[in-house]
Amino acid sequence: MSDNTSEQNTGIGGAEATGSQPTPISDAQSHPSNSGSKAGSEAWPMWEVFVRSSRGLSHVHAGSLHAPDATMAVRNARDLYTRRNEGTSVWVVPSEAVTSSDPDSKGGYFESAAGKAYRHATYYTKSEGVKHL
């Protein structure tokens, strides 16, 4: 029976079992971002993700994510925004590199200027000499 007892005290791979329970890892140890410090994703810069669904189409803004660098941002963007093979290309841009217009000053910025009717096709008339139009 002593042989049977020694088999019961043997762990995986023949290592001797000590009889002690494994020490649980606290949530702060397993997830450094939850430890209360800025060591997690909050310290990482924000990246804007653009995905092109197929060749010939434009890249479309898909969302944002945090990543420590551009390489990891591309990998995370691929995993988050192209799960079902719907993307052929991914762009990531640091959010701080994006400059935008002010939505409150939309009127003056996007209005078509008066006196520029020549920009519209209806401004032009069909010439008599052109037969293919």
Backbone as JSON Lines, residues from 0, in Angstrom:
{"i":0,"aa":"M","n":[0.8,-1.18,0.0],"ca":[0.0,0.0,0.0],"c":[0.85,1.25,0.0]}
{"i":1,"aa":"S","n":[2.07,1.13,0.41],"ca":[2.93,2.3,0.43],"c":[3.18,2.8,-0.99]}
{"i":2,"aa":"D","n":[3.21,1.85,-1.97],"ca":[3.38,2.27,-3.35],"c":[2.18,3.07,-3.83]}
{"i":3,"aa":"N","n":[0.97,2.67,-3.42],"ca":[-0.25,3.36,-3.81],"c":[-0.28,4.76,-3.21]}
{"i":4,"aa":"T","n":[0.2,4.91,-1.98],"ca":[0.21,6.2,-1.3],"c":[1.15,7.17,-2.01]}
{"i":5,"aa":"S","n":[2.29,6.66,-2.46],"ca":[3.24,7.53,-3.15],"c":[2.67,7.99,-4.49]}
{"i":6,"aa":"E","n":[1.84,7.16,-5.14],"ca":[1.23,7.56,-6.4],"c":[0.21,8.66,-6.18]}
{"i":7,"aa":"Q","n":[-0.5,8.63,-5.05],"ca":[-1.5,9.66,-4.78],"c":[-0.84,11.0,-4.49]}
{"i":8,"aa":"N","n":[0.36,11.0,-3.96],"ca":[1.05,12.24,-3.64],"c":[1.85,12.8,-4.82]}
{"i":9,"aa":"T","n":[1.76,12.11,-5.95],"ca":[2.49,12.56,-7.12],"c":[1.59,13.42,-7.99]}
{"i":10,"aa":"G","n":[2.09,14.58,-8.38],"ca":[1.3,15.5,-9.2],"c":[1.52,15.26,-10.68]}
{"i":11,"aa":"I","n":[1.13,16.2,-11.46],"ca":[1.24,16.12,-12.92],"c":[2.7,16.04,-13.31]}
{"i":12,"aa":"G","n":[3.02,15.14,-14.21],"ca":[4.38,14.99,-14.7],"c":[5.31,14.34,-13.69]}
{"i":13,"aa":"G","n":[4.77,13.71,-12.66],"ca":[5.58,13.03,-11.68],"c":[6.1,13.93,-10.56]}
{"i":14,"aa":"A","n":[5.72,15.21,-10.57],"ca":[6.16,16.12,-9.5],"c":[5.44,15.77,-8.22]}
{"i":15,"aa":"E","n":[6.12,15.96,-7.12],"ca":[5.54,15.62,-5.83],"c":[4.51,16.66,-5.43]}
{"i":16,"aa":"A","n":[3.32,16.2,-5.07],"ca":[2.26,17.1,-4.64],"c":[2.52,17.55,-3.22]}
{"i":17,"aa":"T","n":[2.33,18.82,-2.96],"ca":[2.6,19.36,-1.62],"c":[1.36,19.41,-0.76]}
{"i":18,"aa":"G","n":[0.2,19.28,-1.38],"ca":[-1.04,19.3,-0.61],"c":[-1.57,20.7,-0.38]}
{"i":19,"aa":"S","n":[-0.84,21.72,-0.76],"ca":[-1.33,23.09,-0.57],"c":[-2.14,23.52,-1.79]}
{"i":20,"aa":"Q","n":[-3.07,24.4,-1.57],"ca":[-3.92,24.92,-2.64],"c":[-3.18,26.02,-3.4]}
{"i":21,"aa":"P","n":[-3.45,26.17,-4.69],"ca":[-2.81,27.25,-5.44],"c":[-3.26,28.61,-4.92]}
{"i":22,"aa":"T","n":[-2.36,29.56,-4.96],"ca":[-2.67,30.91,-4.5],"c":[-3.42,31.65,-5.6]}
{"i":23,"aa":"P","n":[-4.63,32.15,-5.31],"ca":[-5.37,32.86,-6.34],"c":[-4.7,34.2,-6.66]}
{"i":24,"aa":"I","n":[-4.79,34.59,-7.92],"ca":[-4.25,35.87,-8.35],"c":[-5.34,36.91,-8.19]}
{"i":25,"aa":"S","n":[-5.0,38.01,-7.56],"ca":[-6.0,39.05,-7.37],"c":[-6.32,39.7,-8.7]}
{"i":26,"aa":"D","n":[-7.46,40.39,-8.77],"ca":[-7.89,41.05,-9.99],"c":[-6.87,42.1,-10.43]}
{"i":27,"aa":"A","n":[-6.28,42.8,-9.49],"ca":[-5.29,43.83,-9.81],"c":[-4.03,43.22,-10.41]}
{"i":28,"aa":"Q","n":[-3.66,42.0,-9.98],"ca":[-2.47,41.35,-10.53],"c":[-2.73,40.81,-11.92]}
{"i":29,"aa":"S","n":[-3.93,40.28,-12.17],"ca":[-4.21,39.69,-13.47],"c":[-4.54,40.74,-14.52]}
{"i":30,"aa":"H","n":[-5.03,41.9,-14.11],"ca":[-5.36,42.99,-15.03],"c":[-4.71,44.26,-14.53]}
{"i":31,"aa":"P","n":[-3.5,44.58,-15.0],"ca":[-2.81,45.76,-14.51],"c":[-3.58,47.05,-14.71]}
{"i":32,"aa":"S","n":[-4.45,47.11,-15.72],"ca":[-5.2,48.33,-15.95],"c":[-6.23,48.58,-14.86]}
{"i":33,"aa":"N","n":[-6.59,47.56,-14.09],"ca":[-7.57,47.72,-13.02],"c":[-6.93,48.07,-11.69]}
{"i":34,"aa":"S","n":[-5.63,48.25,-11.65],"ca":[-4.95,48.45,-10.39],"c":[-5.09,49.86,-9.85]}
{"i":35,"aa":"G","n":[-5.75,50.75,-10.58],"ca":[-5.96,52.09,-10.09],"c":[-4.93,53.07,-10.61]}
{"i":36,"aa":"S","n":[-3.8,52.61,-11.1],"ca":[-2.81,53.52,-11.66],"c":[-3.07,53.7,-13.15]}
{"i":37,"aa":"K","n":[-2.35,54.61,-13.76],"ca":[-2.52,54.85,-15.19],"c":[-1.62,53.94,-16.0]}
{"i":38,"aa":"A","n":[-1.33,52.75,-15.53],"ca":[-0.45,51.82,-16.22],"c":[-1.17,51.06,-17.32]}
{"i":39,"aa":"G","n":[-2.49,51.09,-17.34],"ca":[-3.26,50.32,-18.31],"c":[-3.5,51.07,-19.6]}
{"i":40,"aa":"S","n":[-4.61,50.75,-20.25],"ca":[-4.92,51.31,-21.56],"c":[-5.15,52.81,-21.51]}
{"i":41,"aa":"E","n":[-5.44,53.37,-20.32],"ca":[-5.65,54.81,-20.23],"c":[-4.37,55.58,-20.52]}
{"i":42,"aa":"A","n":[-3.22,54.98,-20.3],"ca":[-1.95,55.64,-20.58],"c":[-1.59,55.52,-22.05]}
{"i":43,"aa":"W","n":[-2.21,54.61,-22.76],"ca":[-1.93,54.41,-24.18],"c":[-2.67,55.47,-24.99]}
{"i":44,"aa":"P","n":[-2.09,55.9,-26.11],"ca":[-2.77,56.89,-26.94],"c":[-3.97,56.29,-27.66]}
{"i":45,"aa":"M","n":[-4.89,57.18,-28.02],"ca":[-6.09,56.78,-28.77],"c":[-5.76,56.78,-30.25]}
{"i":46,"aa":"W","n":[-6.26,55.77,-30.97],"ca":[-6.05,55.63,-32.41],"c":[-7.41,55.59,-33.09]}
{"i":47,"aa":"E","n":[-7.54,56.27,-34.23],"ca":[-8.75,56.22,-35.05],"c":[-8.54,55.14,-36.11]}
{"i":48,"aa":"V","n":[-9.54,54.3,-36.31],"ca":[-9.42,53.15,-37.21],"c":[-10.29,53.37,-38.44]}
{"i":49,"aa":"F","n":[-9.69,53.15,-39.62],"ca":[-10.39,53.24,-40.89],"c":[-10.24,51.89,-41.6]}
{"i":50,"aa":"V","n":[-11.36,51.35,-42.09],"ca":[-11.36,50.03,-42.73],"c":[-11.89,50.17,-44.15]}
{"i":51,"aa":"R","n":[-11.22,49.51,-45.08],"ca":[-11.69,49.44,-46.47],"c":[-12.25,48.04,-46.66]}
{"i":52,"aa":"S","n":[-13.53,47.96,-47.02],"ca":[-14.19,46.66,-47.1],"c":[-13.8,45.87,-48.35]}
{"i":53,"aa":"S","n":[-13.52,46.55,-49.46],"ca":[-13.07,45.85,-50.66],"c":[-12.29,46.81,-51.54]}
{"i":54,"aa":"R","n":[-11.52,46.25,-52.46],"ca":[-10.7,47.09,-53.35],"c":[-11.59,48.02,-54.16]}
{"i":55,"aa":"G","n":[-11.11,49.24,-54.35],"ca":[-11.86,50.22,-55.11],"c":[-12.75,51.1,-54.27]}
{"i":56,"aa":"L","n":[-13.01,50.71,-53.04],"ca":[-13.83,51.52,-52.15],"c":[-12.94,52.36,-51.24]}
{"i":57,"aa":"S","n":[-13.52,53.38,-50.66],"ca":[-12.79,54.25,-49.75],"c":[-12.7,53.63,-48.37]}
{"i":58,"aa":"H","n":[-11.7,54.03,-47.62],"ca":[-11.63,53.64,-46.21],"c":[-12.71,54.41,-45.46]}
{"i":59,"aa":"V","n":[-13.36,53.75,-44.53],"ca":[-14.44,54.34,-43.74],"c":[-14.06,54.26,-42.27]}
{"i":60,"aa":"H","n":[-14.35,55.33,-41.53],"ca":[-14.04,55.33,-40.1],"c":[-14.86,54.25,-39.41]}
{"i":61,"aa":"A","n":[-14.18,53.34,-38.73],"ca":[-14.85,52.22,-38.07],"c":[-14.96,52.41,-36.57]}
{"i":62,"aa":"G","n":[-14.05,53.18,-35.98],"ca":[-14.08,53.38,-34.54],"c":[-12.73,53.82,-34.01]}
{"i":63,"aa":"S","n":[-12.59,53.72,-32.7],"ca":[-11.36,54.14,-32.02],"c":[-10.91,53.05,-31.08]}
{"i":64,"aa":"L","n":[-9.63,53.06,-30.77],"ca":[-9.09,52.11,-29.79],"c":[-7.84,52.68,-29.16]}
{"i":65,"aa":"H","n":[-7.45,52.11,-28.03],"ca":[-6.2,52.46,-27.35],"c":[-5.16,51.41,-27.68]}
{"i":66,"aa":"A","n":[-3.94,51.84,-27.96],"ca":[-2.83,50.92,-28.22],"c":[-1.52,51.63,-27.91]}
{"i":67,"aa":"P","n":[-0.5,50.88,-27.51],"ca":[0.78,51.51,-27.15],"c":[1.56,52.05,-28.35]}
{"i":68,"aa":"D","n":[1.38,51.43,-29.54],"ca":[2.11,51.89,-30.72],"c":[1.31,51.54,-31.98]}
{"i":69,"aa":"A","n":[1.81,51.98,-33.13],"ca":[1.09,51.79,-34.39],"c":[0.94,50.32,-34.76]}
{"i":70,"aa":"T","n":[1.97,49.52,-34.53],"ca":[1.91,48.1,-34.88],"c":[0.81,47.4,-34.09]}
{"i":71,"aa":"M","n":[0.75,47.66,-32.8],"ca":[-0.28,47.05,-31.97],"c":[-1.66,47.61,-32.31]}
{"i":72,"aa":"A","n":[-1.72,48.87,-32.7],"ca":[-3.0,49.47,-33.09],"c":[-3.56,48.78,-34.34]}
{"i":73,"aa":"V","n":[-2.69,48.48,-35.31],"ca":[-3.14,47.78,-36.52],"c":[-3.62,46.38,-36.17]}
{"i":74,"aa":"R","n":[-2.88,45.67,-35.32],"ca":[-3.3,44.32,-34.91],"c":[-4.63,44.34,-34.18]}
{"i":75,"aa":"N","n":[-4.77,45.28,-33.23],"ca":[-6.02,45.37,-32.47],"c":[-7.18,45.78,-33.38]}
{"i":76,"aa":"A","n":[-6.92,46.69,-34.32],"ca":[-7.96,47.12,-35.25],"c":[-8.42,45.95,-36.11]}
{"i":77,"aa":"R","n":[-7.47,45.15,-36.57],"ca":[-7.82,43.97,-37.36],"c":[-8.72,43.04,-36.55]}
{"i":78,"aa":"D","n":[-8.35,42.8,-35.29],"ca":[-9.12,41.89,-34.45],"c":[-10.5,42.44,-34.1]}
{"i":79,"aa":"L","n":[-10.58,43.75,-33.87],"ca":[-11.85,44.35,-33.44],"c":[-12.81,44.66,-34.58]}
{"i":80,"aa":"Y","n":[-12.28,45.13,-35.71],"ca":[-13.14,45.68,-36.75],"c":[-13.21,44.85,-38.03]}
{"i":81,"aa":"T","n":[-12.46,43.76,-38.13],"ca":[-12.53,42.91,-39.33],"c":[-12.63,41.45,-38.94]}
{"i":82,"aa":"R","n":[-13.54,41.13,-38.08],"ca":[-13.66,39.77,-37.55],"c":[-14.14,38.76,-38.59]}
{"i":83,"aa":"R","n":[-14.99,39.19,-39.49],"ca":[-15.62,38.24,-40.42],"c":[-15.09,38.4,-41.85]}
{"i":84,"aa":"N","n":[-13.82,38.71,-41.97],"ca":[-13.16,38.89,-43.27],"c":[-13.82,39.97,-44.11]}
{"i":85,"aa":"E","n":[-14.4,41.01,-43.46],"ca":[-15.04,42.06,-44.25],"c":[-14.08,43.17,-44.65]}
{"i":86,"aa":"G","n":[-12.83,43.11,-44.23],"ca":[-11.89,44.16,-44.56],"c":[-10.75,43.68,-45.44]}
{"i":87,"aa":"T","n":[-10.27,44.58,-46.31],"ca":[-9.08,44.27,-47.11],"c":[-7.91,45.15,-46.7]}
{"i":88,"aa":"S","n":[-8.19,46.25,-46.0],"ca":[-7.13,47.17,-45.6],"c":[-7.57,47.91,-44.34]}
{"i":89,"aa":"V","n":[-6.61,48.17,-43.46],"ca":[-6.88,48.9,-42.22],"c":[-5.88,50.04,-42.1]}
{"i":90,"aa":"W","n":[-6.38,51.22,-41.79],"ca":[-5.53,52.37,-41.47],"c":[-5.75,52.72,-40.01]}
{"i":91,"aa":"V","n":[-4.69,53.07,-39.31],"ca":[-4.81,53.62,-37.96],"c":[-4.07,54.95,-37.93]}
{"i":92,"aa":"V","n":[-4.68,55.93,-37.28],"ca":[-4.12,57.28,-37.19],"c":[-4.22,57.72,-35.74]}
{"i":93,"aa":"P","n":[-3.15,58.28,-35.18],"ca":[-3.26,58.8,-33.81],"c":[-4.37,59.86,-33.76]}
{"i":94,"aa":"S","n":[-5.23,59.78,-32.78],"ca":[-6.34,60.72,-32.67],"c":[-5.86,62.16,-32.58]}
{"i":95,"aa":"E","n":[-4.72,62.36,-31.94],"ca":[-4.21,63.73,-31.79],"c":[-3.73,64.3,-33.13]}
{"i":96,"aa":"A","n":[-3.55,63.48,-34.16],"ca":[-3.13,63.95,-35.47],"c":[-4.32,64.37,-36.34]}
{"i":97,"aa":"V","n":[-5.54,64.12,-35.89],"ca":[-6.73,64.46,-36.65],"c":[-7.13,65.89,-36.33]}
{"i":98,"aa":"T","n":[-7.31,66.7,-37.37],"ca":[-7.77,68.07,-37.22],"c":[-9.13,68.18,-37.89]}
{"i":99,"aa":"S","n":[-10.06,68.84,-37.24],"ca":[-11.41,68.92,-37.8],"c":[-11.92,70.36,-37.79]}
{"i":100,"aa":"S","n":[-12.96,70.6,-38.57],"ca":[-13.61,71.9,-38.58],"c":[-14.57,71.97,-37.4]}
{"i":101,"aa":"D","n":[-15.0,73.18,-37.08],"ca":[-15.93,73.4,-35.97],"c":[-17.36,73.18,-36.48]}
{"i":102,"aa":"P","n":[-18.09,72.21,-35.92],"ca":[-19.46,71.96,-36.38],"c":[-20.39,73.15,-36.18]}
{"i":103,"aa":"D","n":[-20.09,74.03,-35.21],"ca":[-20.94,75.19,-34.96],"c":[-20.8,76.26,-36.04]}
{"i":104,"aa":"S","n":[-19.68,76.28,-36.75],"ca":[-19.5,77.27,-37.83],"c":[-19.73,76.63,-39.2]}
{"i":105,"aa":"K","n":[-20.63,75.68,-39.25],"ca":[-20.92,74.93,-40.47],"c":[-21.42,75.83,-41.59]}
{"i":106,"aa":"G","n":[-22.27,76.79,-41.28],"ca":[-22.87,77.65,-42.3],"c":[-21.85,78.34,-43.17]}
{"i":107,"aa":"G","n":[-20.94,79.08,-42.59],"ca":[-19.95,79.81,-43.36],"c":[-18.91,78.92,-44.0]}
{"i":108,"aa":"Y","n":[-18.68,77.78,-43.43],"ca":[-17.62,76.89,-43.93],"c":[-18.07,76.05,-45.11]}
{"i":109,"aa":"F","n":[-19.32,75.58,-45.09],"ca":[-19.78,74.65,-46.12],"c":[-20.76,75.26,-47.12]}
{"i":110,"aa":"E","n":[-21.18,76.5,-46.93],"ca":[-22.12,77.11,-47.86],"c":[-21.48,77.29,-49.22]}
{"i":111,"aa":"S","n":[-22.29,77.07,-50.25],"ca":[-21.82,77.32,-51.6],"c":[-21.83,78.84,-51.8]}
{"i":112,"aa":"A","n":[-20.74,79.38,-52.24],"ca":[-20.65,80.83,-52.4],"c":[-21.54,81.31,-53.54]}
{"i":113,"aa":"A","n":[-22.23,82.41,-53.3],"ca":[-23.09,83.0,-54.34],"c":[-22.2,83.48,-55.48]}
{"i":114,"aa":"G","n":[-22.71,83.38,-56.69],"ca":[-21.95,83.83,-57.85],"c":[-21.05,82.75,-58.43]}
{"i":115,"aa":"K","n":[-21.13,81.53,-57.94],"ca":[-20.3,80.44,-58.48],"c":[-21.19,79.37,-59.12]}
{"i":116,"aa":"A","n":[-22.16,79.81,-59.86],"ca":[-23.08,78.87,-60.51],"c":[-22.37,78.01,-61.54]}
{"i":117,"aa":"Y","n":[-21.23,78.48,-62.05],"ca":[-20.47,77.72,-63.04],"c":[-19.99,76.37,-62.5]}
{"i":118,"aa":"R","n":[-20.06,76.18,-61.23],"ca":[-19.66,74.9,-60.64],"c":[-20.72,73.81,-60.86]}
{"i":119,"aa":"H","n":[-21.9,74.19,-61.25],"ca":[-22.99,73.23,-61.45],"c":[-23.21,73.0,-62.93]}
{"i":120,"aa":"A","n":[-23.53,71.79,-63.3],"ca":[-23.72,71.43,-64.71],"c":[-24.89,72.18,-65.33]}
{"i":121,"aa":"T","n":[-25.88,72.56,-64.55],"ca":[-27.05,73.26,-65.09],"c":[-26.7,74.65,-65.6]}
{"i":122,"aa":"Y","n":[-25.56,75.18,-65.26],"ca":[-25.12,76.51,-65.7],"c":[-24.82,76.51,-67.19]}
{"i":123,"aa":"Y","n":[-24.36,75.4,-67.71],"ca":[-23.91,75.31,-69.09],"c":[-25.05,74.88,-70.01]}
{"i":124,"aa":"T","n":[-25.0,75.4,-71.22],"ca":[-25.99,75.03,-72.23],"c":[-25.33,74.13,-73.27]}
{"i":125,"aa":"K","n":[-26.14,73.36,-73.93],"ca":[-25.64,72.45,-74.96],"c":[-25.28,73.26,-76.2]}
{"i":126,"aa":"S","n":[-24.1,73.04,-76.68],"ca":[-23.62,73.73,-77.87],"c":[-24.21,73.07,-79.11]}
{"i":127,"aa":"E","n":[-24.5,73.86,-80.13],"ca":[-25.1,73.35,-81.37],"c":[-24.16,72.39,-82.09]}
{"i":128,"aa":"G","n":[-22.87,72.63,-82.01],"ca":[-21.91,71.81,-82.74],"c":[-21.63,70.46,-82.1]}
{"i":129,"aa":"V","n":[-22.03,70.25,-80.86],"ca":[-21.76,69.0,-80.15],"c":[-22.97,68.09,-80.29]}
{"i":130,"aa":"K","n":[-22.8,66.98,-80.97],"ca":[-23.92,66.06,-81.25],"c":[-24.01,64.89,-80.25]}
{"i":131,"aa":"H","n":[-22.93,64.56,-79.57],"ca":[-22.92,63.37,-78.7],"c":[-23.45,63.63,-77.29]}
{"i":132,"aa":"L","n":[-23.87,64.83,-76.95],"ca":[-24.39,65.11,-75.6],"c":[-25.89,64.99,-75.54]}
